[in-house]
Every structure is written in C-alpha cells, then in structure tokens.
Amino acid sequence: MRTLYRRWRAEDGNALVEFVVLAVALLLPALYLVLTLGSVQSAVFAADIIARDTARIHAVEQDPVRAQQRSSDHAEMVLEDFGLSARDAVEVSCTHDPCATAGGTVTATVRIPVPIPGLGPVLGQRGPVTVSSGHAVQVDQYRAGNG
C-alpha cells in the first residue's frame, strides 16, 4: 500500500502539465482556423455588397464619370468597413454604352485577395485566397432619357 501511495505521489502535478500542453496544441490551431475563416467570410460579404451596389449605381446613374466615382467611393468605404484593402477590385461591363442605356444589362465582378492573419509579413497583403462575387442588373427598359 505504501509503495502504491509513493508511486502516486511521485506523479503529482503531471496531469496539469499534460493538460496545458494538450490545450495549447489543440486550441491554438483551432483559434487560428476560426480567425482565418472569419477573415475569408468578411471578404465574401464585402465582395457581395460591392458587386451588388456597383451594378445598381451604374444602372441608375446617367453620367458614366459620376457613376465610376460613386462606385469607387462606395467600394473603398465597404473595404475599409471590413478591414480589407484592395485596389482595382471591381470590374464593370455593360451591354450598351453608356451603361445606363434603357434595356441594357450592367454586370459587376469583384475580386478581393484575402490576407491570412499572422502571415502578412510573409505573404504580403495579397493572400493565397481570393474571393469573388458578381452581380448583374437589368437597366429599366422604360426609363426616361437624358435631359
């Protein structure tokens, strides 16, 4: 009985060390995965918002220069809100010139590179993952012309 007690007493505290080592080994990768997935999901939301609103702006705005400026300002604001930075992320194509011509279709495509948390110095601001979104808007066929 005494030998069993001495043996048990000799291992006192090992369970705590094992728990801490296993917790760190399992929780840190899980936390990193959650941060990475959160970063990718925020980029997906931003791309969707920018594509939808850019197509709508170009379908409604009569002046192409003003439409480009409004959509650029909007994209910059959304990217800033989501903590992302991407230049030239939006591509707009139209079936008619100008885009707001009645009966035409405006398509906006957005591509955003996603930085991976903690690997910014290694990979730079452009991460290995790029999310994209597209949206098409039909310009009202019976809209009033310029003037």
C-alpha positions as CSV (number, residue, x, y, z in Angstrom):
1,M,0.0,0.0,0.0
2,R,2.8,2.4,0.8
3,T,4.6,1.7,-2.5
4,L,1.4,2.5,-4.4
5,Y,1.0,5.7,-2.4
6,R,4.6,6.7,-3.1
7,R,4.2,6.0,-6.8
8,W,1.0,8.0,-7.0
9,R,2.7,10.8,-5.0
10,A,5.7,10.8,-7.4
11,E,3.4,11.7,-10.4
12,D,1.7,14.5,-8.6
13,G,1.3,17.5,-11.0
14,N,1.9,15.7,-14.3
15,A,-1.7,15.9,-15.2
16,L,-1.7,19.7,-15.1
17,V,1.3,19.9,-17.3
18,E,-0.2,17.4,-19.8
19,F,-3.4,19.3,-19.8
20,V,-1.7,22.6,-20.5
21,V,0.4,21.1,-23.3
22,L,-2.5,19.5,-25.0
23,A,-4.7,22.5,-24.6
24,V,-2.1,24.7,-26.3
25,A,-1.5,22.1,-29.0
26,L,-5.2,21.8,-29.8
27,L,-6.7,25.2,-29.1
28,L,-4.1,27.4,-30.9
29,P,-4.7,25.7,-34.3
30,A,-8.5,25.8,-33.8
31,L,-8.3,29.5,-32.9
32,Y,-6.2,30.2,-36.0
33,L,-8.7,28.4,-38.1
34,V,-11.6,30.4,-36.7
35,L,-9.6,33.7,-37.4
36,T,-8.8,32.7,-40.9
37,L,-12.4,31.6,-41.7
38,G,-13.7,34.8,-40.3
39,S,-11.3,36.8,-42.5
40,V,-12.4,34.9,-45.6
41,Q,-16.1,35.3,-44.7
42,S,-15.8,39.0,-44.2
43,A,-14.2,39.3,-47.6
44,V,-17.1,37.3,-49.1
45,F,-19.6,39.7,-47.6
46,A,-17.6,42.7,-48.8
47,A,-17.4,41.4,-52.3
48,D,-21.1,40.6,-52.5
49,I,-22.1,44.1,-51.2
50,I,-19.7,45.9,-53.6
51,A,-20.8,43.9,-56.7
52,R,-24.5,44.4,-56.0
53,D,-24.2,48.1,-55.3
54,T,-21.8,48.9,-58.1
55,A,-24.0,47.3,-60.7
56,R,-27.0,49.2,-59.3
57,I,-25.1,52.5,-59.3
58,H,-24.0,52.0,-63.0
59,A,-27.5,51.0,-64.0
60,V,-29.1,54.1,-62.5
61,E,-26.5,56.9,-62.9
62,Q,-26.8,58.7,-66.3
63,D,-23.3,60.2,-66.1
64,P,-20.6,57.5,-66.6
65,V,-17.9,59.5,-64.9
66,R,-20.1,60.2,-61.8
67,A,-21.1,56.5,-61.7
68,Q,-17.5,55.4,-61.7
69,Q,-16.7,57.9,-58.9
70,R,-19.7,56.9,-56.8
71,S,-19.0,53.2,-57.2
72,S,-15.3,53.7,-56.4
73,D,-16.0,55.7,-53.3
74,H,-18.6,53.1,-52.2
75,A,-16.1,50.2,-52.7
76,E,-13.5,52.0,-50.8
77,M,-15.9,52.6,-47.9
78,V,-17.0,49.0,-47.8
79,L,-13.5,47.6,-47.9
80,E,-12.5,50.0,-45.1
81,D,-15.5,48.9,-43.0
82,F,-14.5,45.2,-43.4
83,G,-10.8,45.9,-42.7
84,L,-9.7,45.0,-46.2
85,S,-7.6,46.8,-48.8
86,A,-7.8,46.0,-52.5
87,R,-7.1,48.2,-55.4
88,D,-8.9,47.8,-58.7
89,A,-11.1,45.1,-57.2
90,V,-14.2,46.0,-59.3
91,E,-14.7,45.3,-63.0
92,V,-17.8,46.7,-64.7
93,S,-19.1,45.5,-68.1
94,C,-22.2,46.8,-69.9
95,T,-24.1,45.5,-72.9
96,H,-24.7,49.1,-74.1
97,D,-22.6,52.3,-74.0
98,P,-23.3,54.2,-71.7
99,C,-24.2,51.6,-69.1
100,A,-27.5,53.3,-68.1
101,T,-29.0,52.9,-71.6
102,A,-32.5,51.6,-71.4
103,G,-32.9,47.8,-71.8
104,G,-29.2,47.2,-71.2
105,T,-27.5,45.0,-68.6
106,V,-24.8,46.0,-66.2
107,T,-22.5,43.3,-64.7
108,A,-20.1,44.0,-61.9
109,T,-17.5,41.5,-60.8
110,V,-15.4,41.9,-57.7
111,R,-12.2,40.0,-56.8
112,I,-10.7,40.6,-53.3
113,P,-7.4,38.9,-52.2
114,V,-7.7,37.8,-48.6
115,P,-4.8,38.3,-46.2
116,I,-4.2,35.4,-43.9
117,P,-4.0,36.5,-40.2
118,G,-0.4,36.4,-38.9
119,L,1.1,35.7,-42.3
120,G,1.0,39.2,-43.6
121,P,4.8,39.8,-43.4
122,V,5.5,36.5,-45.1
123,L,2.8,36.6,-47.9
124,G,2.3,40.4,-48.1
125,Q,-1.1,42.0,-48.3
126,R,-2.2,39.7,-51.1
127,G,-3.0,36.4,-49.5
128,P,-3.3,33.0,-51.2
129,V,-7.1,33.1,-51.1
130,T,-9.1,35.3,-53.5
131,V,-12.8,35.6,-53.2
132,S,-15.0,36.9,-55.9
133,S,-18.6,37.9,-56.5
134,G,-20.7,39.0,-59.4
135,H,-24.0,40.8,-59.9
136,A,-26.0,41.7,-63.0
137,V,-28.7,44.4,-63.1
138,Q,-31.1,44.9,-65.9
139,V,-31.5,48.6,-66.7
140,D,-35.1,49.7,-66.8
141,Q,-36.4,49.5,-70.3
142,Y,-38.8,52.4,-70.0
143,R,-36.5,54.8,-68.2
144,A,-36.5,58.5,-69.3
145,G,-33.6,59.5,-71.5
146,N,-31.0,62.2,-70.6
147,G,-32.4,65.6,-70.3
